[in-house]
Amino acid sequence: MGQSMRVALLPGDGIGPDVIAAGVRVLDAVARQDRFSIEYSTHLLGGVAIDEMGEPFPAQTRDAVIRSDAVLLGAVGGPKWDRGPGHLRPEAGLLALRKALGVYANLRPVRAFPALLGASPLREEVARGVDVMIVRELTGGVYFGERQTGQLQDGERFARDTMYYTESEIRRVLVKGFEAARLRKKRLTSVDKANVLDSSRLWRAVVDEMKSEYPDVSVEHALVDSCAMHLVTRPHAFDVIVTENLFGDILSDEAAVLTGSIGVLPSASIGNGPGLYEPIHGSAPDIAGQNVANPLGTILSVALMLRYSLGFPEAADRIEAAVEAAIAGGARTRDLAAGAAAFLHTDEMTEAVLAHLA
Ligand SMILES: NC(=O)c1ccc[n+]([C@@H]2O[C@H](COP(=O)([O-])OP(=O)(O)OC[C@H]3O[C@@H](n4cnc5c(N)ncnc54)[C@H](O)[C@@H]3O)[C@@H](O)[C@H]2O)c1
């Protein structure tokens, strides 16, 4: 065996443990094929951590993730913990985890699988060929800027949030955007509102200054309103979209519905240390423990982990091809089966992917 990688597993709540088990089987399979080894460790996060340790992100989990090469997360949350105080909610654990890892760029690829085009809310000819990645700034902008609420002298209430970015915050996420474009079709769309906002004009200036460092990547600017429109009218026109936090939050959810199923979408959150990889869906308490969760979002997150943290891009390509082949061959979990009585369970879908990997 060649190199060894340390992967921290955070199954979390609900369907989290089921989809993590699927991701591990696929990661093990490519590790065997490519002769590297994985050292796994499993840790508590979210509701299960509140139950066992009294807090959603225990110190043991924190120590383990920062020493890992990459982190694979299932999902957190559920009705059992919805009534606790804010800092004792599972979601607080997720925010603390992202902060501990210093992940400032969120990558969300959205690909239309030809065999699933019928599930898209868009007409098939519009959805066909969609293959876009949104790179969203994750730790700055209006969600983290200064804020104030109060009352004017006449008693009228006001509230204020500030969209604030420094040059270096913009630059580091743009680096991730340019690098992602390099690994794909080498087209980058930078999205802003430079006709109105100073923070966007700074963003655009930094993009223009960086262009010469990436002569192989073609760059265009788009305003966020027009980008939102084009995402549903001609989504195949985009390759990588890079944008600030608030715009990216909205555009990535818009893009997520293009393919018609939340269960197949992966995500990566990266910075300068270990990356965090997770499906975009939540803990789906309504189907927990039934072995019916779609594992493909997690399996495709494993592919992102291999590409962006572990340095095995060919293994990532193979996993993506195996998922595509399994779907093309008719493999469907219940969420993709459009009401049909026959569908694959979580472990069976995982085996369908493994069969195409072999
Ligand atoms: N990153 C995270 O951990 C994360 C993200 C979103 C929501 N949540 C939490 O998850 C809990 C449930 O939230 P929600 O219901 O709004 O969102 P959800 O994504 O958990 O579920 C939405 C719907 O999609 C279905 N679904 C989700 N993932 C699926 C999969 N892999 N296969 C098949 N069907 C799937 C569910 O059954 C449900 O009907 C809440 O506590 C919420 O806070 C966590």
The ligand as an SDF file (V2000), in Angstrom:
LIG
                    3D

 44 48  0  0  0  0  0  0  0  0999 V2000
  -26.2530   19.9440    6.4320 N   0  0  0  0  0  0  0  0  0  0  0  0
  -27.1650   19.4390    7.2530 C   0  0  0  0  0  0  0  0  0  0  0  0
  -26.8480   18.6330    8.1030 O   0  0  0  0  0  0  0  0  0  0  0  0
  -28.5900   19.8400    7.0900 C   0  0  0  0  0  0  0  0  0  0  0  0
  -29.0630   20.4620    5.9210 C   0  0  0  0  0  0  0  0  0  0  0  0
  -30.4310   20.7250    5.8030 C   0  0  0  0  0  0  0  0  0  0  0  0
  -31.2940   20.3990    6.8400 C   0  0  0  0  0  0  0  0  0  0  0  0
  -30.7920   19.8290    7.9780 N   0  0  0  0  0  0  0  0  0  0  0  0
  -31.6570   19.3920    9.0840 C   0  0  0  0  0  0  0  0  0  0  0  0
  -32.2970   18.1710    8.6790 O   0  0  0  0  0  0  0  0  0  0  0  0
  -33.5770   18.0740    9.3170 C   0  0  0  0  0  0  0  0  0  0  0  0
  -34.6250   17.8170    8.2540 C   0  0  0  0  0  0  0  0  0  0  0  0
  -34.6850   18.9550    7.3950 O   0  0  0  0  0  0  0  0  0  0  0  0
  -35.5620   19.0570    6.0780 P   0  0  0  0  0  0  0  0  0  0  0  0
  -36.6770   18.0570    6.1760 O   0  0  0  0  0  0  0  0  0  0  0  0
  -35.8770   20.4650    5.8710 O   0  0  0  0  0  0  0  0  0  0  0  0
  -34.5790   18.6560    4.8880 O   0  0  0  0  0  0  0  0  0  0  0  0
  -34.0850   17.2190    4.4050 P   0  0  0  0  0  0  0  0  0  0  0  0
  -33.1270   17.4480    3.3180 O   0  0  0  0  0  0  0  0  0  0  0  0
  -33.6300   16.4200    5.5570 O   0  0  0  0  0  0  0  0  0  0  0  0
  -35.4090   16.5170    3.8030 O   0  0  0  0  0  0  0  0  0  0  0  0
  -36.2460   17.1370    2.8210 C   0  0  0  0  0  0  0  0  0  0  0  0
  -37.0270   16.0500    2.0620 C   0  0  0  0  0  0  0  0  0  0  0  0
  -36.1370   15.3700    1.1630 O   0  0  0  0  0  0  0  0  0  0  0  0
  -36.0740   14.0010    1.4650 C   0  0  0  0  0  0  0  0  0  0  0  0
  -34.6640   13.5860    1.4110 N   0  0  0  0  0  0  0  0  0  0  0  0
  -33.6000   14.2580    1.8800 C   0  0  0  0  0  0  0  0  0  0  0  0
  -32.4660   13.5830    1.6660 N   0  0  0  0  0  0  0  0  0  0  0  0
  -32.8210   12.4480    1.0240 C   0  0  0  0  0  0  0  0  0  0  0  0
  -32.1010   11.3290    0.5390 C   0  0  0  0  0  0  0  0  0  0  0  0
  -30.7600   11.2350    0.6620 N   0  0  0  0  0  0  0  0  0  0  0  0
  -32.7920   10.3270   -0.0550 N   0  0  0  0  0  0  0  0  0  0  0  0
  -34.1230   10.3850   -0.1870 C   0  0  0  0  0  0  0  0  0  0  0  0
  -34.8630   11.4250    0.2410 N   0  0  0  0  0  0  0  0  0  0  0  0
  -34.2260   12.4420    0.8510 C   0  0  0  0  0  0  0  0  0  0  0  0
  -36.6070   13.8420    2.8980 C   0  0  0  0  0  0  0  0  0  0  0  0
  -37.1660   12.5650    3.0990 O   0  0  0  0  0  0  0  0  0  0  0  0
  -37.6120   14.9730    2.9680 C   0  0  0  0  0  0  0  0  0  0  0  0
  -38.8380   14.5470    2.4370 O   0  0  0  0  0  0  0  0  0  0  0  0
  -33.7730   19.3750   10.0700 C   0  0  0  0  0  0  0  0  0  0  0  0
  -33.4490   19.1530   11.4310 O   0  0  0  0  0  0  0  0  0  0  0  0
  -32.7850   20.3230    9.4330 C   0  0  0  0  0  0  0  0  0  0  0  0
  -32.3680   21.3290   10.3040 O   0  0  0  0  0  0  0  0  0  0  0  0
  -29.4740   19.5360    8.1070 C   0  0  0  0  0  0  0  0  0  0  0  0
  1  2  1  0
  2  3  2  0
  2  4  1  0
  4  5  1  0
  4 44  2  0
  5  6  2  0
  6  7  1  0
  7  8  2  0
  8  9  1  0
  8 44  1  0
  9 10  1  0
  9 42  1  0
 10 11  1  0
 11 12  1  0
 11 40  1  0
 12 13  1  0
 13 14  1  0
 14 15  2  0
 14 16  1  0
 14 17  1  0
 17 18  1  0
 18 19  2  0
 18 20  1  0
 18 21  1  0
 21 22  1  0
 22 23  1  0
 23 24  1  0
 23 38  1  0
 24 25  1  0
 25 26  1  0
 25 36  1  0
 26 27  1  0
 26 35  1  0
 27 28  2  0
 28 29  1  0
 29 30  1  0
 29 35  2  0
 30 31  1  0
 30 32  2  0
 32 33  1  0
 33 34  2  0
 34 35  1  0
 36 37  1  0
 36 38  1  0
 38 39  1  0
 40 41  1  0
 40 42  1  0
 42 43  1  0
M  CHG  2   8   1  16  -1
M  END
$$$$
